[in-house]
Amino acid sequence: MIPPDPGKGPSHDFHLTVPDGDDHERLVCRTCGFVNYVNPKIVVGSVVTHQGRFLLARRAIDPRLGFWTLPAGFMEVGETVADGARREAREEANAEIVIDALLAVYSIPRISQVQLMHRATLARPDFSPGAESLEVRLFAWDEIPWGEIAFPSVVWALNHWRQVEGQAVFVPFTNPPGETGDRPLAP
């Protein structure tokens, strides 16, 4: 449910309470009863390869400014997860990608995210830094700057990609055993 437009109708007087039939405290409008649900954010992205090399972008924004990541970001309203992953590759790396499969679904409760990572290839070897990237490069596996990776889920996705390299069909991965996403990488 989309909240009523504050400019049209009664003003809202939200208070924290457990709505009838619920078991979590929520912000509920005392005037109209609207429940303001706060739900996890959906992140979409891809492990993008070209001729055996991995596309990584050095972040130009916080969090983790200057660290390397996969092209990924928040979904927009009205797009599919694949459309969102393609858009993020365009925004961060000016890259057109071809998505092959859903690689993984990661739960990161510490930051209220669900991440859907795809396996993809470059449609053509053209890429450059987008507004959120300082630089974009293709790395061979043994050249990946592992000590400069921005987020644990980037490491997970790269390793999961490696586990299914060359496989046409596989079951998408989830968080590695023991990894709840509750610990950020050390600075």
N, C-alpha and C positions, 0 to 999 in steps of 0.2 A: 504494500500500500504506500502510495506517495503522500507525504504530509500535505495538508491543505495549504494553499498559498496564504502566507501571513497578511498579504495586502488585500485579500478578499475574504471577508468574514471575520469571525471572532478572533481576538488575540489568543495566543496560547499561554497557558499557565502550567508548565510541565513540573511534575514531581516524581520522585523515585518511589516506585511501589511494585508489588507483584500483581500483574493483571489476573483476572479470573481465568482459571484453567491453565495458568502458566506456573513455572517453578523458579523463574529468574526475575530479579528486580529489573524493571525497565522504566524509561522515562515515559510517563503517561500524561496527556493533557487533561487537566481537571475540567476544562470547559467542554470539549467535544469527545473525549475518550480516546483520541488517536494515540496509538502506541508507537513510539519511536524506536524501532528495532535497530540495534547496532550489530552488524554481522561481519564476518571476516571478509577481507578483500581478496579478489581473485587476481593472481599474477599469471601471465602467459609469456612463454618464451621458447627458445629453441637452442639446441646444440646444433650449430650450423657448420658443415664441413665443405671443403673443396679440395679435391685431389689429396685426400688424406690429412689435411690440415684443418685446424679449428679456428673459427672466427671468434675473436674476443675483442671487447671494447673497454678502453680505460675510462672510468667514470669521470665526468666533468662536474658532477653534482654530489651533494651529500645525500644519503649516508655513504661512507666509504669512498670519498673523493680520491681520485688517483689510483684506485685499485681496479683490477681487471674483472670483467663479468661477461656473461652471455647476454645477447640481446633479449631483454625481457622487461616487462612492466605491467602496470595495472590494466585490466580489461576496461573497455569503454562500454557504455550502455548501447545496446543494439548491434553488437558484433558477436560473431562466433569466436570460440577460443582460437581456432586456426587463423581467422581474420585478424584477431588481436596479436597473435605471434608474428604474423607477416607485417603488420603495421609497426610493431616494436622494432623489427629488423630494419625497416625503412627509416624510422625515426632515429635510431641509435647508430646505425651503420650505413645508411643510404644503400641498403642491400635488398635485392629482390630474392626471396627464398622459395624453395619448393619443399613443402612439408611431406614427409614420408609416413610418419606414425606418431602417436602419442607415446612418449618415452617414459614419463613418470608423473605421478601426482604426489606432491609433498605437502605435509601439514606442518605449519610453523606457528603454533599457538602463541608463542612469546610475542609475536607481532601481528597476530590475528590474520594470517595469510594462508591461503591454499594456492599452491603453485602447480601449474600444468605446463610441463616441459615437453617439447616436441623434438623429434629427430628430423633434421632438414639439411638440404644442400643449397649452395648458391645457384641461382638460376643462370647467372653469368658472373664472371670474376670481377665485377665492378663494386667497389665499396669505398666509403670515406667516412670520417667522423660526422655524426649528426650533432645537434645542439647539446645533447646530454653526454657527449663523448669527447675526450681529449685526443684520442687516437684509436684506430681500429687496425687490427693485424690478424694475419693467418699464422698459426703456430703449429709446428709439428708436435706430436705428443711429448717428446722429450725436451721441447723448448717452452712448454707452458710455464708461466711464472707462478708456480704453485704457492710460493710464499707471499704473493701479491694478489691473491684471489679475494674478491670482495665479500662473498657470502658462502656459508657452508653448502647451501643447495647447489651452487655452481660446481663445487668439487663433486658432490653426489651425482649430478647430471652428467658430468664428463666421464666419471667412472662407470656409470650405468650405460652410457653410450658405448663405452669400450667393451662392456660385457656382452652386448648384443650386436657388435660390429659384424656386418655381413648377413645377419639373420633377417629374413623377410617378415617373419611372424614371431612375436614375443608378447608376453604379458607385461603391461606397463609396471614400472617399479613404484615403490613407495619409499618412505624414509628408510635409510639403512638401519639395521638392527641396533638398538640403543641410542639412535639419534632422534631426539624429539624436536630439534630445532630450537631448544631453549637456551643454547649457548651461542653467542656471537663469536666470530673469529677474533682472535687477539689482534689488537691494533698494530 
